[in-house]
Amino acid sequence: MIKLKEKIKNPFHSVINSDGMNIGTITKLQNASSQDDKFVYAMLETSEEGITKITADERKARFGHNEIQHQKAPKWYIQLLKAFANPFIYILLAIAAVSFIIDVWLPPAEERDFKTVIVVSVMILVSTLLRFVQEYRSNAAAEKLKSMVKTTATVLRKFQSKQEIPISELVPGDIIYSVCRRYDSCGLQDCTE
């Protein structure tokens, strides 16, 4: 359990619910939406001019980078194993097993026929390899696209003009601008641009 001093020291810390949402932040956002601007600025320890670079650096050290964790693609061998987990493959495996029992195991040695077992086994391998190759390529393409996208935000920092910074550099209390509206970390204000 977090002590009261820690909660006061870090007002943005709270419990994470089962959906991955920070309950304290949700509550603060709901409360802030019904308050005036001054309350929101005081809650975020900021002002209409934003925060200073020194304050931003301190908050970045305190709260960390504003980064979203993306799920990485599994290793290739795990993708290959998952390619076998397919209802179509299960049906083909059942057909191969039945064919093996009827055509290979039960008949005498001179009447054994491996054709059906071989054909179905090749179908399983081709289907699995096709699925694996498609998923592997799509995961590689998705990773490449993620690395190409660089998201930025225009912020106002005290004693500086508006500047464009990477979203990972945003901290609580930054005044964020969009094309036609101005956002602080909790509220929305009309602006003239």
C-alpha positions as CSV (number, residue, x, y, z in Angstrom):
1,M,0.0,0.0,0.0
2,I,1.3,3.4,-0.9
3,K,1.7,5.8,2.0
4,L,0.0,9.2,1.9
5,K,3.3,11.0,1.6
6,E,4.1,9.1,-1.6
7,K,0.7,9.9,-3.0
8,I,1.2,13.6,-2.3
9,K,4.7,13.5,-3.7
10,N,3.5,11.7,-6.9
11,P,-0.1,12.9,-7.6
12,F,-0.3,10.9,-10.9
13,H,0.4,7.5,-9.3
14,S,-2.6,5.3,-8.9
15,V,-3.8,1.8,-9.2
16,I,-4.1,0.2,-12.7
17,N,-7.4,-1.6,-13.3
18,S,-7.9,-4.8,-15.2
19,D,-8.2,-2.9,-18.5
20,G,-4.8,-1.3,-18.1
21,M,-6.3,2.1,-17.3
22,N,-5.0,4.2,-14.4
23,I,-8.0,4.6,-12.1
24,G,-6.6,7.7,-10.4
25,T,-5.9,9.4,-13.8
26,I,-9.4,8.6,-15.0
27,T,-10.9,10.1,-11.9
28,K,-8.8,13.2,-12.1
29,L,-9.7,13.8,-15.7
30,Q,-13.4,13.4,-15.0
31,N,-13.1,15.9,-12.1
32,A,-11.0,18.3,-14.1
33,S,-13.4,18.4,-17.0
34,S,-16.0,20.0,-14.7
35,Q,-13.7,22.6,-13.2
36,D,-12.4,25.9,-14.5
37,D,-9.0,26.4,-16.1
38,K,-7.2,27.7,-13.0
39,F,-8.1,24.5,-11.1
40,V,-6.7,22.3,-13.9
41,Y,-3.5,24.4,-14.1
42,A,-3.1,24.1,-10.3
43,M,-3.8,20.4,-10.4
44,L,-1.1,19.9,-13.0
45,E,1.3,22.4,-11.4
46,T,1.4,24.5,-14.7
47,S,0.1,27.7,-16.1
48,E,-1.2,29.1,-19.4
49,E,2.4,29.7,-20.5
50,G,3.3,26.0,-19.8
51,I,6.1,24.7,-17.7
52,T,9.8,25.6,-17.9
53,K,12.4,23.3,-19.5
54,I,13.9,22.6,-16.1
55,T,10.5,21.6,-14.7
56,A,9.9,19.4,-17.8
57,D,13.3,17.7,-17.3
58,E,12.5,17.1,-13.6
59,R,9.1,15.6,-14.5
60,K,10.6,13.5,-17.2
61,A,13.1,12.1,-14.6
62,R,10.2,11.5,-12.2
63,F,7.6,10.1,-14.5
64,G,9.7,8.7,-17.3
65,H,9.2,9.0,-21.0
66,N,5.7,9.2,-22.4
67,E,5.9,6.0,-24.5
68,I,3.4,3.4,-25.5
69,Q,4.5,-0.1,-25.2
70,H,3.9,-2.0,-28.5
71,Q,3.6,-5.7,-28.6
72,K,6.6,-7.2,-30.4
73,A,6.1,-10.0,-32.9
74,P,7.0,-13.4,-31.5
75,K,10.2,-15.1,-32.6
76,W,10.2,-16.9,-35.9
77,Y,10.2,-20.4,-34.3
78,I,7.2,-19.5,-32.2
79,Q,5.4,-18.2,-35.3
80,L,6.2,-21.5,-37.0
81,L,4.7,-23.5,-34.1
82,K,1.6,-21.3,-34.1
83,A,1.2,-21.9,-37.8
84,F,0.3,-25.5,-36.9
85,A,-2.4,-24.3,-34.6
86,N,-5.2,-24.2,-37.2
87,P,-8.5,-26.1,-37.5
88,F,-7.7,-27.0,-41.1
89,I,-4.4,-28.6,-40.0
90,Y,-6.2,-30.5,-37.3
91,I,-8.6,-32.0,-39.8
92,L,-5.7,-32.9,-42.1
93,L,-3.8,-34.5,-39.2
94,A,-6.9,-36.6,-38.4
95,I,-7.2,-37.7,-42.0
96,A,-3.5,-38.6,-42.1
97,A,-3.8,-40.6,-38.8
98,V,-6.9,-42.5,-40.1
99,S,-5.2,-43.1,-43.4
100,F,-2.1,-44.3,-41.7
101,I,-4.0,-46.8,-39.6
102,I,-6.2,-48.1,-42.5
103,D,-3.6,-48.0,-45.3
104,V,-0.3,-48.7,-43.5
105,W,-0.7,-50.2,-40.1
106,L,-3.6,-52.7,-40.4
107,P,-2.9,-54.2,-43.9
108,P,-0.2,-56.9,-44.4
109,A,3.3,-55.7,-45.5
110,E,2.7,-56.3,-49.2
111,E,-0.6,-54.3,-49.3
112,R,0.6,-51.2,-47.5
113,D,-0.1,-47.9,-49.3
114,F,1.7,-44.8,-48.3
115,K,0.3,-42.5,-51.0
116,T,-2.6,-40.9,-49.0
117,V,-0.4,-40.4,-45.9
118,I,2.3,-38.8,-48.0
119,V,-0.1,-36.5,-49.9
120,V,-1.9,-35.4,-46.7
121,S,1.4,-34.8,-45.0
122,V,2.7,-32.7,-47.9
123,M,-0.6,-30.7,-47.7
124,I,0.0,-30.1,-44.0
125,L,3.5,-28.9,-44.6
126,V,2.6,-26.6,-47.5
127,S,-0.4,-25.1,-45.6
128,T,1.7,-24.5,-42.5
129,L,4.7,-23.0,-44.4
130,L,2.4,-20.7,-46.4
131,R,0.7,-19.5,-43.3
132,F,4.1,-19.0,-41.5
133,V,5.7,-17.1,-44.4
134,Q,2.7,-14.8,-44.7
135,E,2.6,-14.0,-41.0
136,Y,6.3,-13.6,-40.7
137,R,6.4,-11.1,-43.6
138,S,3.4,-9.2,-42.3
139,N,4.9,-9.0,-38.8
140,A,8.2,-7.8,-40.3
141,A,6.4,-5.2,-42.4
142,A,4.5,-4.0,-39.3
143,E,7.7,-3.6,-37.3
144,K,9.3,-1.6,-40.2
145,L,6.2,0.7,-40.3
146,K,6.3,1.2,-36.6
147,S,10.0,2.2,-36.7
148,M,9.2,4.7,-39.6
149,V,6.5,6.6,-37.7
150,K,7.7,9.4,-35.6
151,T,4.9,11.2,-33.8
152,T,5.4,14.7,-32.6
153,A,3.4,17.3,-30.7
154,T,3.5,21.1,-30.6
155,V,3.9,22.3,-27.1
156,L,4.3,25.7,-25.3
157,R,6.9,25.8,-22.7
158,K,7.4,28.8,-20.4
159,F,10.0,31.4,-21.7
160,Q,10.1,29.6,-25.1
161,S,8.0,29.8,-28.2
162,K,5.9,26.9,-29.4
163,Q,8.1,24.0,-30.4
164,E,7.6,20.6,-31.9
165,I,8.9,17.7,-29.8
166,P,8.6,13.9,-29.9
167,I,5.5,12.7,-28.0
168,S,7.9,10.6,-25.8
169,E,9.2,14.0,-24.4
170,L,5.7,15.2,-23.2
171,V,5.3,15.4,-19.5
172,P,2.3,16.2,-17.2
173,G,1.7,20.0,-17.3
174,D,2.7,20.6,-20.9
175,I,0.4,22.8,-23.0
176,I,-0.2,20.9,-26.2
177,Y,-1.4,22.6,-29.4
178,S,-3.3,21.0,-32.3
179,V,-4.4,22.6,-35.6
180,C,-7.3,24.5,-34.3
181,R,-7.5,23.9,-30.5
182,R,-5.2,24.1,-27.6
183,Y,-5.0,21.3,-25.0
184,D,-3.4,21.2,-21.7
185,S,-2.8,17.8,-20.1
186,C,-6.4,17.6,-19.0
187,G,-8.5,20.2,-20.7
188,L,-9.4,21.7,-24.0
189,Q,-9.4,25.4,-24.9
190,D,-10.3,27.3,-28.0
191,C,-7.4,29.3,-29.5
192,T,-6.9,31.6,-32.3
193,E,-4.3,30.5,-34.8
